Amino acid sequence: MSILNKNMSIKITRAGSLRWNAHEANVAPRGYNALVYRLKGSGTLTGDGFSLDSNAGDVFFMPKDTPYFTKYHSYNEILYINFYSDIMALPENFSNARDTKEIFKKISAVWDKKEAGYAINSLSLFCDIMSTYEPILPI
């Protein structure tokens, strides 16, 4: 499923990293999309019409306003990018996404420092990641 088109707008609202131990949780809908790179661990995310298994080295997309139940099987570390856009898609997992790990790390570092030009730099890196998984569709 394609989640990008050439006329969409994207605004990154936050990027960073998170860590947690194994647990289960209901996750409330959020007002932003998320693109996540799982550095360590594994988890299963289930919701209305989808079930995603995510392991270390995977990237997954979670659209805004999507409630889900998650079961984390072990200690987890992720890098994430939260963003607003007009994407209309279901949650999706991109397995074996190791080639974008360093770009996720760069976005997290750029966002942490917030030096001049960080927003456009982050957006450029985000587009590099997305072009790896999805070709931009002509409209």
Solvent accessible surface area in square Angstrom, and as a share of the most:
residue,aa,sasa,rsa
1,M,127,0.56
2,S,44,0.28
3,I,9,0.05
4,L,7,0.04
5,N,47,0.24
6,K,123,0.52
7,N,102,0.52
8,M,28,0.13
9,S,79,0.51
10,I,33,0.17
11,K,133,0.56
12,I,15,0.08
13,T,44,0.26
14,R,142,0.52
15,A,4,0.03
16,G,7,0.07
17,S,49,0.32
18,L,91,0.46
19,R,150,0.55
20,W,52,0.18
21,N,106,0.55
22,A,55,0.43
23,H,79,0.35
24,E,98,0.44
25,A,32,0.25
26,N,128,0.66
27,V,22,0.13
28,A,71,0.55
29,P,76,0.48
30,R,109,0.40
31,G,47,0.45
32,Y,60,0.23
33,N,1,0.00
34,A,11,0.09
35,L,0,0.00
36,V,8,0.05
37,Y,4,0.01
38,R,1,0.01
39,L,43,0.21
40,K,104,0.44
41,G,21,0.20
42,S,24,0.16
43,G,1,0.01
44,T,31,0.18
45,L,2,0.01
46,T,49,0.29
47,G,28,0.27
48,D,140,0.72
49,G,72,0.69
50,F,27,0.11
51,S,75,0.48
52,L,18,0.09
53,D,92,0.48
54,S,1,0.00
55,N,78,0.40
56,A,39,0.30
57,G,2,0.01
58,D,7,0.04
59,V,0,0.00
60,F,12,0.05
61,F,0,0.00
62,M,13,0.06
63,P,16,0.10
64,K,83,0.35
65,D,90,0.47
66,T,22,0.13
67,P,72,0.46
68,Y,26,0.10
69,F,77,0.32
70,T,1,0.00
71,K,89,0.38
72,Y,25,0.10
73,H,94,0.42
74,S,48,0.31
75,Y,90,0.34
76,N,0,0.00
77,E,23,0.10
78,I,13,0.06
79,L,12,0.06
80,Y,21,0.08
81,I,1,0.00
82,N,16,0.08
83,F,1,0.00
84,Y,106,0.40
85,S,16,0.10
86,D,81,0.42
87,I,10,0.05
88,M,180,0.80
89,A,19,0.15
90,L,93,0.47
91,P,13,0.08
92,E,36,0.16
93,N,38,0.19
94,F,22,0.09
95,S,71,0.46
96,N,114,0.58
97,A,2,0.01
98,R,147,0.54
99,D,103,0.53
100,T,1,0.01
101,K,69,0.29
102,E,102,0.46
103,I,37,0.19
104,F,3,0.01
105,K,84,0.36
106,K,115,0.49
107,I,1,0.00
108,S,14,0.09
109,A,45,0.35
110,V,28,0.16
111,W,26,0.09
112,D,107,0.56
113,K,137,0.58
114,K,105,0.44
115,E,113,0.51
116,A,113,0.88
117,G,43,0.42
118,Y,63,0.24
119,A,60,0.47
120,I,120,0.61
121,N,67,0.34
122,S,0,0.00
123,L,51,0.25
124,S,62,0.40
125,L,23,0.11
126,F,1,0.00
127,C,63,0.38
128,D,70,0.36
129,I,0,0.00
130,M,1,0.01
131,S,68,0.44
132,T,64,0.37
133,Y,37,0.14
134,E,12,0.05
135,P,94,0.59
136,I,88,0.45
137,L,71,0.35
138,P,109,0.69
139,I,137,0.70
